[in-house]
Amino acid sequence: MSNTIYFMVLAVVAGAMMPTQAATSNKMAVVIDSPILAAFISFFIGTLGLLVYVVASGTPLSNMWNAKDAPAVAWIGGLLGAFFVTTTVLLAPRLGVAMTFSLIVLGQMLITLIIDHFGLLGVPVQQVTLSRVAGILLVIGGVVLIRKF
């Protein structure tokens, strides 16, 4: 399997984890009667899992000191992740997992076009094209179909 195919499959598997994580976090939210605490627990367990991986893989913890040199925008990733997880825990039981993630994919597609078009956050510029806009329209069509049926 070529590296490209491997990474594409890995991306699909990672994408499959997002709605699964939302559903499992929703289970926790029901048990503890708090979507915010459920998101906190999710991040706590994720942090422990990453710590185990870092130690097991031999990644030097001393590299973390370099974070002090990171630009301010690099520090908001954790907040964005916390917002995402908390929001999915709140929305999944109200909208359903399929609708929640259809809308999330739409949001992802919209922001990726903006980030690419303007080269935000240091990514290479890729102009918005008619075919990219058509892709977003197809996602919107998918959201409509999921909502109706």
N, C-alpha and C positions, 0 to 999 in steps of 0.2 A: 504494500500500500504506500503510495507516495506521501510525502510530508503534507502536501496540500490537502489530500483526501483525509488523512489522519486528523488534521486540524479542523477540517469541516465537520467531521463526525464528532469530534470533541466539542465543537461549538453547539451542535444539535443536542448533545447529551447535557451540556451546561444549561442550555435553554430549557430542557425538560426538567431540570432541577428547580427552576424558579417557581412554576406553579405547584410543584410537589412540595416545595418548602413553604409556600403560602398555605397550602392545605394542612400541612403538619403543624405549622404555627397557629393556625386557626383552632386546631384540636387543643393545643396548649392554652390558647386564650379562653376557650370554653371552660376548661378544667379550672383555671385560676381566676376566671371572671375578669380578665383585663388584657386587651390587645397590646397595650403598651408594655406591660410586664412580659407578655409572651414574646414580643420583639426583643426585649432586653435579654431574656433567657436564650433566645435564638443566637443573638450576637455573642453572648457569654460562652455558649457551647462552641460556636464557630471559632472564637478566639482561642479557647482551649485546644480545639482540634488543630488550628494553625500552629500553636506553640509546640504541640507534639510533633507535627510535621517538620517544623524548623529545626528542632533538636535532633530528630531522627535523620534528617537529610544532611545534617552537618553545616547548615547555613550559619555563617558567623553572626552571632547576635551583635557584635561590635559594629556591624554595618548600620545598625539602627541610629547610631550617633550622627550619621550623615544626614539624617532627616532634618536636623537643625538648619541645614543649608537649602532645604526645599523651598520653592516659592509658596506664597500664602495659598494660592489656589490648590496646590497639591494636598493641603491639609483637609479639604472639605470632603474627600472621597468617603470617609467613614460616616459623615453626616448624611451624605446622599444615600448611602446604603441603608442607614438607619431609617431615613424617611421612606425609602422604597419598601423595606420589610414591614414597617409599621403600617404603611398605607395598604399593602396587599392583605395584611391580616384584617384590617378594617373593612376592605372592599369585598374580599372573596365571599364572605357569607351573605353580603347584601346584593352583589351583582352576579355571583357565581364565578367559578374559577375561569371558565371559558371567556365570559364577557370581560372580566377584570384583565386578563392577559391579552385579549384582543386589543383592548384600549391601551394597555401598556406597550404593546408592539407598535401601535399607531404613534404613541408619544415618542418611542424610540426612533421610529423612522423619520418623524418630523424633525427632531433635534439633530439626528445624524446628517440630514440634508443641510441644516443651518451650519453645523460645525464644519462639515466638509466644504461648503460653498465659501465660507469666510476664512477657512483655515484656523479656526479658533483652537485654543489650547495646544498650539504647535503642530497640528496635523497638516499634511499636505493639502493644498487647495484642490478640490474637485467640484467643478461647476455643477449647478443644478441643471439637469437635462429633462427633456420631455419624457424620456423613458423612466427616469427616477420619479418624476411626479406621477406618472402612470402607476408605478409600483405602490405609491402611497394611496392613490385612488382605489387600487385593488384591495389594499388593507382596509380602507374605509368600507368598501363593499362587503368584505368579510365580516366586519363588525356589525354591519346592518343585517346580514344574513343570520349571524349568531343571535342577535337581539330579537329578530322576528321569529326564529324557529328554535 
